[in-house]
Amino acid sequence: MSKLLSCRYNMDTNRVEARFEDGTTLAINCTAIEDEYGNTPAQRAELDWLLYNKPLEYAQMVLSGEMERYLSLGCEHGRLED
C-alpha cells in the first residue's frame, strides 16, 4: 500500500475520504467503524473526536487495525475541554 497523504471527514456521507501517494482514494464508512468499535458512550465520543479533529490518524488506525487497541487505552479526547 502506498503512503497515505491526506484525509478529510465528509459529514454528508459520514465517511473519511483518504488519498494515497499513488492517486488511489478510499472512503471509510464511519457508521460501520462506530458499530464495530463504539461499544460505550466514551468510545463513541472518542471516535467522533478523531473524525472531527484528526481524520488522518483515524484512517491510519482503521487501516492498520489499531482502532480497538487505541480505544482500549481509555483516551479521553471526546470530553469537553476547559
mmCIF file of the N, C-alpha and C atoms, coordinates in Angstrom:
data_MODEL
# 
_entry.id   MODEL 
# 
loop_
_atom_site.group_PDB 
_atom_site.id 
_atom_site.type_symbol 
_atom_site.label_atom_id 
_atom_site.label_alt_id 
_atom_site.label_comp_id 
_atom_site.label_asym_id 
_atom_site.label_entity_id 
_atom_site.label_seq_id 
_atom_site.pdbx_PDB_ins_code 
_atom_site.Cartn_x 
_atom_site.Cartn_y 
_atom_site.Cartn_z 
_atom_site.occupancy 
_atom_site.B_iso_or_equiv 
_atom_site.pdbx_formal_charge 
_atom_site.auth_seq_id 
_atom_site.auth_comp_id 
_atom_site.auth_asym_id 
_atom_site.auth_atom_id 
_atom_site.pdbx_PDB_model_num 
ATOM 1   N N  . MET A 1 1  ? 0.847   -1.168 0.000  1.00 0.00 ? 1  MET A N  1 
ATOM 2   C CA . MET A 1 1  ? 0.000   0.000  0.000  1.00 0.00 ? 1  MET A CA 1 
ATOM 3   C C  . MET A 1 1  ? 0.898   1.239  0.000  1.00 0.00 ? 1  MET A C  1 
ATOM 4   N N  . SER A 1 2  ? 0.527   2.213  -0.782 1.00 0.00 ? 2  SER A N  1 
ATOM 5   C CA . SER A 1 2  ? 1.330   3.421  -0.841 1.00 0.00 ? 2  SER A CA 1 
ATOM 6   C C  . SER A 1 2  ? 1.014   4.333  0.338  1.00 0.00 ? 2  SER A C  1 
ATOM 7   N N  . LYS A 1 3  ? 1.802   5.372  0.461  1.00 0.00 ? 3  LYS A N  1 
ATOM 8   C CA . LYS A 1 3  ? 1.709   6.291  1.595  1.00 0.00 ? 3  LYS A CA 1 
ATOM 9   C C  . LYS A 1 3  ? 0.388   7.077  1.593  1.00 0.00 ? 3  LYS A C  1 
ATOM 10  N N  . LEU A 1 4  ? -0.214  7.164  2.760  1.00 0.00 ? 4  LEU A N  1 
ATOM 11  C CA . LEU A 1 4  ? -1.445  7.924  2.948  1.00 0.00 ? 4  LEU A CA 1 
ATOM 12  C C  . LEU A 1 4  ? -1.080  9.401  3.035  1.00 0.00 ? 4  LEU A C  1 
ATOM 13  N N  . LEU A 1 5  ? -1.598  10.205 2.098  1.00 0.00 ? 5  LEU A N  1 
ATOM 14  C CA . LEU A 1 5  ? -1.240  11.619 2.036  1.00 0.00 ? 5  LEU A CA 1 
ATOM 15  C C  . LEU A 1 5  ? -2.187  12.530 2.788  1.00 0.00 ? 5  LEU A C  1 
ATOM 16  N N  . SER A 1 6  ? -3.478  12.327 2.595  1.00 0.00 ? 6  SER A N  1 
ATOM 17  C CA . SER A 1 6  ? -4.430  13.240 3.221  1.00 0.00 ? 6  SER A CA 1 
ATOM 18  C C  . SER A 1 6  ? -5.760  12.546 3.461  1.00 0.00 ? 6  SER A C  1 
ATOM 19  N N  . CYS A 1 7  ? -6.502  13.123 4.390  1.00 0.00 ? 7  CYS A N  1 
ATOM 20  C CA . CYS A 1 7  ? -7.841  12.628 4.707  1.00 0.00 ? 7  CYS A CA 1 
ATOM 21  C C  . CYS A 1 7  ? -8.714  13.811 5.054  1.00 0.00 ? 7  CYS A C  1 
ATOM 22  N N  . ARG A 1 8  ? -9.999  13.638 4.816  1.00 0.00 ? 8  ARG A N  1 
ATOM 23  C CA . ARG A 1 8  ? -10.971 14.621 5.281  1.00 0.00 ? 8  ARG A CA 1 
ATOM 24  C C  . ARG A 1 8  ? -12.241 13.868 5.618  1.00 0.00 ? 8  ARG A C  1 
ATOM 25  N N  . TYR A 1 9  ? -12.930 14.388 6.607  1.00 0.00 ? 9  TYR A N  1 
ATOM 26  C CA . TYR A 1 9  ? -14.199 13.803 7.001  1.00 0.00 ? 9  TYR A CA 1 
ATOM 27  C C  . TYR A 1 9  ? -15.303 14.487 6.217  1.00 0.00 ? 9  TYR A C  1 
ATOM 28  N N  . ASN A 1 10 ? -16.127 13.703 5.535  1.00 0.00 ? 10 ASN A N  1 
ATOM 29  C CA . ASN A 1 10 ? -17.267 14.214 4.782  1.00 0.00 ? 10 ASN A CA 1 
ATOM 30  C C  . ASN A 1 10 ? -18.519 13.964 5.622  1.00 0.00 ? 10 ASN A C  1 
ATOM 31  N N  . MET A 1 11 ? -19.034 15.022 6.221  1.00 0.00 ? 11 MET A N  1 
ATOM 32  C CA . MET A 1 11 ? -20.186 14.911 7.111  1.00 0.00 ? 11 MET A CA 1 
ATOM 33  C C  . MET A 1 11 ? -21.444 14.469 6.360  1.00 0.00 ? 11 MET A C  1 
ATOM 34  N N  . ASP A 1 12 ? -21.557 14.829 5.084  1.00 0.00 ? 12 ASP A N  1 
ATOM 35  C CA . ASP A 1 12 ? -22.746 14.478 4.301  1.00 0.00 ? 12 ASP A CA 1 
ATOM 36  C C  . ASP A 1 12 ? -22.874 12.976 4.073  1.00 0.00 ? 12 ASP A C  1 
ATOM 37  N N  . THR A 1 13 ? -21.743 12.298 3.910  1.00 0.00 ? 13 THR A N  1 
ATOM 38  C CA . THR A 1 13 ? -21.761 10.857 3.656  1.00 0.00 ? 13 THR A CA 1 
ATOM 39  C C  . THR A 1 13 ? -21.333 10.035 4.870  1.00 0.00 ? 13 THR A C  1 
ATOM 40  N N  . ASN A 1 14 ? -20.863 10.708 5.934  1.00 0.00 ? 14 ASN A N  1 
ATOM 41  C CA . ASN A 1 14 ? -20.313 10.071 7.127  1.00 0.00 ? 14 ASN A CA 1 
ATOM 42  C C  . ASN A 1 14 ? -19.188 9.103  6.756  1.00 0.00 ? 14 ASN A C  1 
ATOM 43  N N  . ARG A 1 15 ? -18.273 9.619  5.941  1.00 0.00 ? 15 ARG A N  1 
ATOM 44  C CA . ARG A 1 15 ? -17.113 8.835  5.514  1.00 0.00 ? 15 ARG A CA 1 
ATOM 45  C C  . ARG A 1 15 ? -15.843 9.680  5.633  1.00 0.00 ? 15 ARG A C  1 
ATOM 46  N N  . VAL A 1 16 ? -14.743 9.009  5.944  1.00 0.00 ? 16 VAL A N  1 
ATOM 47  C CA . VAL A 1 16 ? -13.434 9.635  5.858  1.00 0.00 ? 16 VAL A CA 1 
ATOM 48  C C  . VAL A 1 16 ? -12.895 9.290  4.486  1.00 0.00 ? 16 VAL A C  1 
ATOM 49  N N  . GLU A 1 17 ? -12.580 10.319 3.730  1.00 0.00 ? 17 GLU A N  1 
ATOM 50  C CA . GLU A 1 17 ? -12.065 10.137 2.370  1.00 0.00 ? 17 GLU A CA 1 
ATOM 51  C C  . GLU A 1 17 ? -10.554 10.283 2.408  1.00 0.00 ? 17 GLU A C  1 
ATOM 52  N N  . ALA A 1 18 ? -9.862  9.209  2.065  1.00 0.00 ? 18 ALA A N  1 
ATOM 53  C CA . ALA A 1 18 ? -8.404  9.159  2.138  1.00 0.00 ? 18 ALA A CA 1 
ATOM 54  C C  . ALA A 1 18 ? -7.812  9.165  0.732  1.00 0.00 ? 18 ALA A C  1 
ATOM 55  N N  . ARG A 1 19 ? -6.685  9.875  0.590  1.00 0.00 ? 19 ARG A N  1 
ATOM 56  C CA . ARG A 1 19 ? -5.973  9.930  -0.694 1.00 0.00 ? 19 ARG A CA 1 
ATOM 57  C C  . ARG A 1 19 ? -4.543  9.446  -0.469 1.00 0.00 ? 19 ARG A C  1 
ATOM 58  N N  . PHE A 1 20 ? -4.116  8.528  -1.339 1.00 0.00 ? 20 PHE A N  1 
ATOM 59  C CA . PHE A 1 20 ? -2.794  7.933  -1.227 1.00 0.00 ? 20 PHE A CA 1 
ATOM 60  C C  . PHE A 1 20 ? -1.838  8.501  -2.260 1.00 0.00 ? 20 PHE A C  1 
ATOM 61  N N  . GLU A 1 21 ? -0.567  8.284  -2.019 1.00 0.00 ? 21 GLU A N  1 
ATOM 62  C CA . GLU A 1 21 ? 0.502   8.800  -2.876 1.00 0.00 ? 21 GLU A CA 1 
ATOM 63  C C  . GLU A 1 21 ? 0.365   8.363  -4.328 1.00 0.00 ? 21 GLU A C  1 
ATOM 64  N N  . ASP A 1 22 ? -0.132  7.159  -4.564 1.00 0.00 ? 22 ASP A N  1 
ATOM 65  C CA . ASP A 1 22 ? -0.261  6.654  -5.931 1.00 0.00 ? 22 ASP A CA 1 
ATOM 66  C C  . ASP A 1 22 ? -1.540  7.136  -6.628 1.00 0.00 ? 22 ASP A C  1 
ATOM 67  N N  . GLY A 1 23 ? -2.313  8.021  -5.959 1.00 0.00 ? 23 GLY A N  1 
ATOM 68  C CA . GLY A 1 23 ? -3.532  8.557  -6.548 1.00 0.00 ? 23 GLY A CA 1 
ATOM 69  C C  . GLY A 1 23 ? -4.797  7.800  -6.169 1.00 0.00 ? 23 GLY A C  1 
ATOM 70  N N  . THR A 1 24 ? -4.646  6.687  -5.511 1.00 0.00 ? 24 THR A N  1 
ATOM 71  C CA . THR A 1 24 ? -5.793  5.902  -5.060 1.00 0.00 ? 24 THR A CA 1 
ATOM 72  C C  . THR A 1 24 ? -6.562  6.674  -3.995 1.00 0.00 ? 24 THR A C  1 
ATOM 73  N N  . THR A 1 25 ? -7.876  6.570  -4.047 1.00 0.00 ? 25 THR A N  1 
ATOM 74  C CA . THR A 1 25 ? -8.713  7.144  -2.997 1.00 0.00 ? 25 THR A CA 1 
ATOM 75  C C  . THR A 1 25 ? -9.522  6.029  -2.350 1.00 0.00 ? 25 THR A C  1 
ATOM 76  N N  . LEU A 1 26 ? -9.872  6.250  -1.096 1.00 0.00 ? 26 LEU A N  1 
ATOM 77  C CA . LEU A 1 26 ? -10.595 5.261  -0.317 1.00 0.00 ? 26 LEU A CA 1 
ATOM 78  C C  . LEU A 1 26 ? -11.567 5.994  0.587  1.00 0.00 ? 26 LEU A C  1 
ATOM 79  N N  . ALA A 1 27 ? -12.776 5.485  0.706  1.00 0.00 ? 27 ALA A N  1 
ATOM 80  C CA . ALA A 1 27 ? -13.765 6.066  1.609  1.00 0.00 ? 27 ALA A CA 1 
ATOM 81  C C  . ALA A 1 27 ? -14.039 5.067  2.725  1.00 0.00 ? 27 ALA A C  1 
ATOM 82  N N  . ILE A 1 28 ? -13.828 5.499  3.964  1.00 0.00 ? 28 ILE A N  1 
ATOM 83  C CA . ILE A 1 28 ? -14.057 4.650  5.130  1.00 0.00 ? 28 ILE A CA 1 
ATOM 84  C C  . ILE A 1 28 ? -15.432 4.980  5.695  1.00 0.00 ? 28 ILE A C  1 
ATOM 85  N N  . ASN A 1 29 ? -16.280 3.976  5.791  1.00 0.00 ? 29 ASN A N  1 
ATOM 86  C CA . ASN A 1 29 ? -17.637 4.134  6.308  1.00 0.00 ? 29 ASN A CA 1 
ATOM 87  C C  . ASN A 1 29 ? -17.572 4.247  7.828  1.00 0.00 ? 29 ASN A C  1 
ATOM 88  N N  . CYS A 1 30 ? -17.787 5.446  8.340  1.00 0.00 ? 30 CYS A N  1 
ATOM 89  C CA . CYS A 1 30 ? -17.658 5.692  9.781  1.00 0.00 ? 30 CYS A CA 1 
ATOM 90  C C  . CYS A 1 30 ? -18.774 5.051  10.590 1.00 0.00 ? 30 CYS A C  1 
ATOM 91  N N  . THR A 1 31 ? -19.939 4.854  9.994  1.00 0.00 ? 31 THR A N  1 
ATOM 92  C CA . THR A 1 31 ? -21.024 4.170  10.696 1.00 0.00 ? 31 THR A CA 1 
ATOM 93  C C  . THR A 1 31 ? -20.613 2.732  11.002 1.00 0.00 ? 31 THR A C  1 
ATOM 94  N N  . ALA A 1 32 ? -19.987 2.070  10.049 1.00 0.00 ? 32 ALA A N  1 
ATOM 95  C CA . ALA A 1 32 ? -19.531 0.696  10.255 1.00 0.00 ? 32 ALA A CA 1 
ATOM 96  C C  . ALA A 1 32 ? -18.447 0.633  11.326 1.00 0.00 ? 32 ALA A C  1 
ATOM 97  N N  . ILE A 1 33 ? -17.539 1.602  11.327 1.00 0.00 ? 33 ILE A N  1 
ATOM 98  C CA . ILE A 1 33 ? -16.479 1.640  12.345 1.00 0.00 ? 33 ILE A CA 1 
ATOM 99  C C  . ILE A 1 33 ? -17.085 1.866  13.720 1.00 0.00 ? 33 ILE A C  1 
ATOM 100 N N  . GLU A 1 34 ? -18.027 2.795  13.805 1.00 0.00 ? 34 GLU A N  1 
ATOM 101 C CA . GLU A 1 34 ? -18.681 3.068  15.089 1.00 0.00 ? 34 GLU A CA 1 
ATOM 102 C C  . GLU A 1 34 ? -19.448 1.842  15.584 1.00 0.00 ? 34 GLU A C  1 
ATOM 103 N N  . ASP A 1 35 ? -20.116 1.132  14.687 1.00 0.00 ? 35 ASP A N  1 
ATOM 104 C CA . ASP A 1 35 ? -20.844 -0.080 15.075 1.00 0.00 ? 35 ASP A CA 1 
ATOM 105 C C  . ASP A 1 35 ? -19.888 -1.164 15.561 1.00 0.00 ? 35 ASP A C  1 
ATOM 106 N N  . GLU A 1 36 ? -18.702 -1.225 14.969 1.00 0.00 ? 36 GLU A N  1 
ATOM 107 C CA . GLU A 1 36 ? -17.722 -2.253 15.327 1.00 0.00 ? 36 GLU A CA 1 
ATOM 108 C C  . GLU A 1 36 ? -17.002 -1.933 16.638 1.00 0.00 ? 36 GLU A C  1 
ATOM 109 N N  . TYR A 1 37 ? -16.596 -0.683 16.821 1.00 0.00 ? 37 TYR A N  1 
ATOM 110 C CA . TYR A 1 37 ? -15.715 -0.336 17.941 1.00 0.00 ? 37 TYR A CA 1 
ATOM 111 C C  . TYR A 1 37 ? -16.341 0.553  19.002 1.00 0.00 ? 37 TYR A C  1 
ATOM 112 N N  . GLY A 1 38 ? -17.436 1.218  18.705 1.00 0.00 ? 38 GLY A N  1 
ATOM 113 C CA . GLY A 1 38 ? -18.031 2.148  19.660 1.00 0.00 ? 38 GLY A CA 1 
ATOM 114 C C  . GLY A 1 38 ? -18.980 1.463  20.608 1.00 0.00 ? 38 GLY A C  1 
ATOM 115 N N  . ASN A 1 39 ? -18.450 0.668  21.518 1.00 0.00 ? 39 ASN A N  1 
ATOM 116 C CA . ASN A 1 39 ? -19.273 -0.131 22.420 1.00 0.00 ? 39 ASN A CA 1 
ATOM 117 C C  . ASN A 1 39 ? -19.787 0.651  23.621 1.00 0.00 ? 39 ASN A C  1 
ATOM 118 N N  . THR A 1 40 ? -19.160 1.765  23.946 1.00 0.00 ? 40 THR A N  1 
ATOM 119 C CA . THR A 1 40 ? -19.573 2.578  25.089 1.00 0.00 ? 40 THR A CA 1 
ATOM 120 C C  . THR A 1 40 ? -19.739 4.023  24.631 1.00 0.00 ? 40 THR A C  1 
ATOM 121 N N  . PRO A 1 41 ? -20.450 4.827  25.402 1.00 0.00 ? 41 PRO A N  1 
ATOM 122 C CA . PRO A 1 41 ? -20.559 6.249  25.044 1.00 0.00 ? 41 PRO A CA 1 
ATOM 123 C C  . PRO A 1 41 ? -19.187 6.941  24.965 1.00 0.00 ? 41 PRO A C  1 
ATOM 124 N N  . ALA A 1 42 ? -18.266 6.560  25.838 1.00 0.00 ? 42 ALA A N  1 
ATOM 125 C CA . ALA A 1 42 ? -16.929 7.158  25.820 1.00 0.00 ? 42 ALA A CA 1 
ATOM 126 C C  . ALA A 1 42 ? -16.189 6.798  24.527 1.00 0.00 ? 42 ALA A C  1 
ATOM 127 N N  . GLN A 1 43 ? -16.308 5.558  24.080 1.00 0.00 ? 43 GLN A N  1 
ATOM 128 C CA . GLN A 1 43 ? -15.653 5.151  22.832 1.00 0.00 ? 43 GLN A CA 1 
ATOM 129 C C  . GLN A 1 43 ? -16.273 5.864  21.641 1.00 0.00 ? 43 GLN A C  1 
ATOM 130 N N  . ARG A 1 44 ? -17.572 6.011  21.628 1.00 0.00 ? 44 ARG A N  1 
ATOM 131 C CA . ARG A 1 44 ? -18.237 6.733  20.530 1.00 0.00 ? 44 ARG A CA 1 
ATOM 132 C C  . ARG A 1 44 ? -17.822 8.199  20.518 1.00 0.00 ? 44 ARG A C  1 
ATOM 133 N N  . ALA A 1 45 ? -17.695 8.796  21.703 1.00 0.00 ? 45 ALA A N  1 
ATOM 134 C CA . ALA A 1 45 ? -17.236 10.184 21.786 1.00 0.00 ? 45 ALA A CA 1 
ATOM 135 C C  . ALA A 1 45 ? -15.813 10.309 21.262 1.00 0.00 ? 45 ALA A C  1 
ATOM 136 N N  . GLU A 1 46 ? -14.972 9.342  21.573 1.00 0.00 ? 46 GLU A N  1 
ATOM 137 C CA . GLU A 1 46 ? -13.588 9.366  21.088 1.00 0.00 ? 46 GLU A CA 1 
ATOM 138 C C  . GLU A 1 46 ? -13.540 9.227  19.575 1.00 0.00 ? 46 GLU A C  1 
ATOM 139 N N  . LEU A 1 47 ? -14.357 8.341  19.027 1.00 0.00 ? 47 LEU A N  1 
ATOM 140 C CA . LEU A 1 47 ? -14.410 8.193  17.567 1.00 0.00 ? 47 LEU A CA 1 
ATOM 141 C C  . LEU A 1 47 ? -14.858 9.490  16.909 1.00 0.00 ? 47 LEU A C  1 
ATOM 142 N N  . ASP A 1 48 ? -15.855 10.146 17.488 1.00 0.00 ? 48 ASP A N  1 
ATOM 143 C CA . ASP A 1 48 ? -16.313 11.432 16.949 1.00 0.00 ? 48 ASP A CA 1 
ATOM 144 C C  . ASP A 1 48 ? -15.212 12.477 17.022 1.00 0.00 ? 48 ASP A C  1 
ATOM 145 N N  . TRP A 1 49 ? -14.519 12.522 18.144 1.00 0.00 ? 49 TRP A N  1 
ATOM 146 C CA . TRP A 1 49 ? -13.438 13.495 18.303 1.00 0.00 ? 49 TRP A CA 1 
ATOM 147 C C  . TRP A 1 49 ? -12.375 13.293 17.229 1.00 0.00 ? 49 TRP A C  1 
ATOM 148 N N  . LEU A 1 50 ? -11.995 12.040 17.012 1.00 0.00 ? 50 LEU A N  1 
ATOM 149 C CA . LEU A 1 50 ? -10.995 11.739 15.984 1.00 0.00 ? 50 LEU A CA 1 
ATOM 150 C C  . LEU A 1 50 ? -11.481 12.170 14.597 1.00 0.00 ? 50 LEU A C  1 
ATOM 151 N N  . LEU A 1 51 ? -12.733 11.879 14.283 1.00 0.00 ? 51 LEU A N  1 
ATOM 152 C CA . LEU A 1 51 ? -13.277 12.259 12.972 1.00 0.00 ? 51 LEU A CA 1 
ATOM 153 C C  . LEU A 1 51 ? -13.148 13.745 12.713 1.00 0.00 ? 51 LEU A C  1 
ATOM 154 N N  . TYR A 1 52 ? -13.538 14.546 13.694 1.00 0.00 ? 52 TYR A N  1 
ATOM 155 C CA . TYR A 1 52 ? -13.564 15.993 13.506 1.00 0.00 ? 52 TYR A CA 1 
ATOM 156 C C  . TYR A 1 52 ? -12.195 16.650 13.627 1.00 0.00 ? 52 TYR A C  1 
ATOM 157 N N  . ASN A 1 53 ? -11.323 16.071 14.441 1.00 0.00 ? 53 ASN A N  1 
ATOM 158 C CA . ASN A 1 53 ? -10.052 16.718 14.752 1.00 0.00 ? 53 ASN A CA 1 
ATOM 159 C C  . ASN A 1 53 ? -8.822  16.069 14.124 1.00 0.00 ? 53 ASN A C  1 
ATOM 160 N N  . LYS A 1 54 ? -8.864  14.772 13.895 1.00 0.00 ? 54 LYS A N  1 
ATOM 161 C CA . LYS A 1 54 ? -7.694  14.054 13.375 1.00 0.00 ? 54 LYS A CA 1 
ATOM 162 C C  . LYS A 1 54 ? -8.106  12.958 12.397 1.00 0.00 ? 54 LYS A C  1 
ATOM 163 N N  . PRO A 1 55 ? -8.725  13.324 11.273 1.00 0.00 ? 55 PRO A N  1 
ATOM 164 C CA . PRO A 1 55 ? -9.177  12.292 10.329 1.00 0.00 ? 55 PRO A CA 1 
ATOM 165 C C  . PRO A 1 55 ? -8.043  11.454 9.747  1.00 0.00 ? 55 PRO A C  1 
ATOM 166 N N  . LEU A 1 56 ? -6.854  12.030 9.609  1.00 0.00 ? 56 LEU A N  1 
ATOM 167 C CA . LEU A 1 56 ? -5.723  11.255 9.090  1.00 0.00 ? 56 LEU A CA 1 
ATOM 168 C C  . LEU A 1 56 ? -5.350  10.138 10.058 1.00 0.00 ? 56 LEU A C  1 
ATOM 169 N N  . GLU A 1 57 ? -5.258  10.460 11.341 1.00 0.00 ? 57 GLU A N  1 
ATOM 170 C CA . GLU A 1 57 ? -4.934  9.451  12.349 1.00 0.00 ? 57 GLU A CA 1 
ATOM 171 C C  . GLU A 1 57 ? -6.047  8.405  12.452 1.00 0.00 ? 57 GLU A C  1 
ATOM 172 N N  . TYR A 1 58 ? -7.298  8.856  12.331 1.00 0.00 ? 58 TYR A N  1 
ATOM 173 C CA . TYR A 1 58 ? -8.440  7.940  12.326 1.00 0.00 ? 58 TYR A CA 1 
ATOM 174 C C  . TYR A 1 58 ? -8.265  6.914  11.203 1.00 0.00 ? 58 TYR A C  1 
ATOM 175 N N  . ALA A 1 59 ? -8.010  7.388  9.999  1.00 0.00 ? 59 ALA A N  1 
ATOM 176 C CA . ALA A 1 59 ? -7.843  6.493  8.849  1.00 0.00 ? 59 ALA A CA 1 
ATOM 177 C C  . ALA A 1 59 ? -6.657  5.559  9.037  1.00 0.00 ? 59 ALA A C  1 
ATOM 178 N N  . GLN A 1 60 ? -5.553  6.083  9.550  1.00 0.00 ? 60 GLN A N  1 
ATOM 179 C CA . GLN A 1 60 ? -4.374  5.240  9.760  1.00 0.00 ? 60 GLN A CA 1 
ATOM 180 C C  . GLN A 1 60 ? -4.670  4.113  10.739 1.00 0.00 ? 60 GLN A C  1 
ATOM 181 N N  . MET A 1 61 ? -5.397  4.414  11.813 1.00 0.00 ? 61 MET A N  1 
ATOM 182 C CA . MET A 1 61 ? -5.731  3.375  12.793 1.00 0.00 ? 61 MET A CA 1 
ATOM 183 C C  . MET A 1 61 ? -6.697  2.351  12.225 1.00 0.00 ? 61 MET A C  1 
ATOM 184 N N  . VAL A 1 62 ? -7.658  2.787  11.435 1.00 0.00 ? 62 VAL A N  1 
ATOM 185 C CA . VAL A 1 62 ? -8.592  1.848  10.816 1.00 0.00 ? 62 VAL A CA 1 
ATOM 186 C C  . VAL A 1 62 ? -7.834  0.924  9.861  1.00 0.00 ? 62 VAL A C  1 
ATOM 187 N N  . LEU A 1 63 ? -7.006  1.505  9.020  1.00 0.00 ? 63 LEU A N  1 
ATOM 188 C CA . LEU A 1 63 ? -6.298  0.718  8.003  1.00 0.00 ? 63 LEU A CA 1 
ATOM 189 C C  . LEU A 1 63 ? -5.254  -0.218 8.600  1.00 0.00 ? 63 LEU A C  1 
ATOM 190 N N  . SER A 1 64 ? -4.664  0.165  9.732  1.00 0.00 ? 64 SER A N  1 
ATOM 191 C CA . SER A 1 64 ? -3.642  -0.683 10.352 1.00 0.00 ? 64 SER A CA 1 
ATOM 192 C C  . SER A 1 64 ? -4.220  -1.665 11.368 1.00 0.00 ? 64 SER A C  1 
ATOM 193 N N  . GLY A 1 65 ? -5.530  -1.564 11.640 1.00 0.00 ? 65 GLY A N  1 
ATOM 194 C CA . GLY A 1 65 ? -6.151  -2.462 12.610 1.00 0.00 ? 65 GLY A CA 1 
ATOM 195 C C  . GLY A 1 65 ? -5.873  -2.087 14.048 1.00 0.00 ? 65 GLY A C  1 
ATOM 196 N N  . GLU A 1 66 ? -5.501  -0.841 14.302 1.00 0.00 ? 66 GLU A N  1 
ATOM 197 C CA . GLU A 1 66 ? -5.142  -0.395 15.642 1.00 0.00 ? 66 GLU A CA 1 
ATOM 198 C C  . GLU A 1 66 ? -6.269  0.295  16.404 1.00 0.00 ? 66 GLU A C  1 
ATOM 199 N N  . MET A 1 67 ? -7.438  0.440  15.813 1.00 0.00 ? 67 MET A N  1 
ATOM 200 C CA . MET A 1 67 ? -8.508  1.197  16.456 1.00 0.00 ? 67 MET A CA 1 
ATOM 201 C C  . MET A 1 67 ? -8.931  0.572  17.791 1.00 0.00 ? 67 MET A C  1 
ATOM 202 N N  . GLU A 1 68 ? -9.091  -0.720 17.831 1.00 0.00 ? 68 GLU A N  1 
ATOM 203 C CA . GLU A 1 68 ? -9.527  -1.375 19.071 1.00 0.00 ? 68 GLU A CA 1 
ATOM 204 C C  . GLU A 1 68 ? -8.507  -1.164 20.181 1.00 0.00 ? 68 GLU A C  1 
ATOM 205 N N  . ARG A 1 69 ? -7.235  -1.301 19.867 1.00 0.00 ? 69 ARG A N  1 
ATOM 206 C CA . ARG A 1 69 ? -6.181  -1.093 20.874 1.00 0.00 ? 69 ARG A CA 1 
ATOM 207 C C  . ARG A 1 69 ? -6.188  0.351  21.361 1.00 0.00 ? 69 ARG A C  1 
ATOM 208 N N  . TYR A 1 70 ? -6.311  1.292  20.441 1.00 0.00 ? 70 TYR A N  1 
ATOM 209 C CA . TYR A 1 70 ? -6.348  2.710  20.795 1.00 0.00 ? 70 TYR A CA 1 
ATOM 210 C C  . TYR A 1 70 ? -7.506  3.000  21.756 1.00 0.00 ? 70 TYR A C  1 
ATOM 211 N N  . LEU A 1 71 ? -8.684  2.525  21.428 1.00 0.00 ? 71 LEU A N  1 
ATOM 212 C CA . LEU A 1 71 ? -9.850  2.776  22.280 1.00 0.00 ? 71 LEU A CA 1 
ATOM 213 C C  . LEU A 1 71 ? -9.734  2.073  23.627 1.00 0.00 ? 71 LEU A C  1 
ATOM 214 N N  . SER A 1 72 ? -9.033  0.946  23.662 1.00 0.00 ? 72 SER A N  1 
ATOM 215 C CA . SER A 1 72 ? -8.873  0.217  24.927 1.00 0.00 ? 72 SER A CA 1 
ATOM 216 C C  . SER A 1 72 ? -7.968  0.969  25.907 1.00 0.00 ? 72 SER A C  1 
ATOM 217 N N  . LEU A 1 73 ? -7.213  1.940  25.412 1.00 0.00 ? 73 LEU A N  1 
ATOM 218 C CA . LEU A 1 73 ? -6.335  2.720  26.289 1.00 0.00 ? 73 LEU A CA 1 
ATOM 219 C C  . LEU A 1 73 ? -7.103  3.749  27.099 1.00 0.00 ? 73 LEU A C  1 
ATOM 220 N N  . GLY A 1 74 ? -8.392  3.914  26.797 1.00 0.00 ? 74 GLY A N  1 
ATOM 221 C CA . GLY A 1 74 ? -9.232  4.823  27.569 1.00 0.00 ? 74 GLY A CA 1 
ATOM 222 C C  . GLY A 1 74 ? -8.966  6.287  27.282 1.00 0.00 ? 74 GLY A C  1 
ATOM 223 N N  . CYS A 1 75 ? -8.659  6.631  26.058 1.00 0.00 ? 75 CYS A N  1 
ATOM 224 C CA . CYS A 1 75 ? -8.406  8.020  25.689 1.00 0.00 ? 75 CYS A CA 1 
ATOM 225 C C  . CYS A 1 75 ? -9.630  8.867  25.978 1.00 0.00 ? 75 CYS A C  1 
ATOM 226 N N  . GLU A 1 76 ? -9.403  10.112 26.322 1.00 0.00 ? 76 GLU A N  1 
ATOM 227 C CA . GLU A 1 76 ? -10.497 10.976 26.730 1.00 0.00 ? 76 GLU A CA 1 
ATOM 228 C C  . GLU A 1 76 ? -10.568 12.255 25.915 1.00 0.00 ? 76 GLU A C  1 
ATOM 229 N N  . HIS A 1 77 ? -10.252 12.214 24.647 1.00 0.00 ? 77 HIS A N  1 
ATOM 230 C CA . HIS A 1 77 ? -10.318 13.401 23.802 1.00 0.00 ? 77 HIS A CA 1 
ATOM 231 C C  . HIS A 1 77 ? -11.744 13.857 23.581 1.00 0.00 ? 77 HIS A C  1 
ATOM 232 N N  . GLY A 1 78 ? -12.692 12.960 23.643 1.00 0.00 ? 78 GLY A N  1 
ATOM 233 C CA . GLY A 1 78 ? -14.073 13.303 23.376 1.00 0.00 ? 78 GLY A CA 1 
ATOM 234 C C  . GLY A 1 78 ? -14.723 14.163 24.454 1.00 0.00 ? 78 GLY A C  1 
ATOM 235 N N  . ARG A 1 79 ? -14.088 14.299 25.601 1.00 0.00 ? 79 ARG A N  1 
ATOM 236 C CA . ARG A 1 79 ? -14.643 15.136 26.668 1.00 0.00 ? 79 ARG A CA 1 
ATOM 237 C C  . ARG A 1 79 ? -14.554 16.603 26.265 1.00 0.00 ? 79 ARG A C  1 
ATOM 238 N N  . LEU A 1 80 ? -15.439 17.373 26.823 1.00 0.00 ? 80 LEU A N  1 
ATOM 239 C CA . LEU A 1 80 ? -15.329 18.821 26.639 1.00 0.00 ? 80 LEU A CA 1 
ATOM 240 C C  . LEU A 1 80 ? -14.104 19.308 27.394 1.00 0.00 ? 80 LEU A C  1 
ATOM 241 N N  . GLU A 1 81 ? -13.332 20.135 26.728 1.00 0.00 ? 81 GLU A N  1 
ATOM 242 C CA . GLU A 1 81 ? -12.128 20.641 27.376 1.00 0.00 ? 81 GLU A CA 1 
ATOM 243 C C  . GLU A 1 81 ? -12.402 21.985 28.021 1.00 0.00 ? 81 GLU A C  1 
ATOM 244 N N  . ASP A 1 82 ? -11.648 22.281 29.102 1.00 0.00 ? 82 ASP A N  1 
ATOM 245 C CA . ASP A 1 82 ? -11.785 23.578 29.790 1.00 0.00 ? 82 ASP A CA 1 
ATOM 246 C C  . ASP A 1 82 ? -11.318 24.708 28.911 1.00 0.00 ? 82 ASP A C  1 
# 
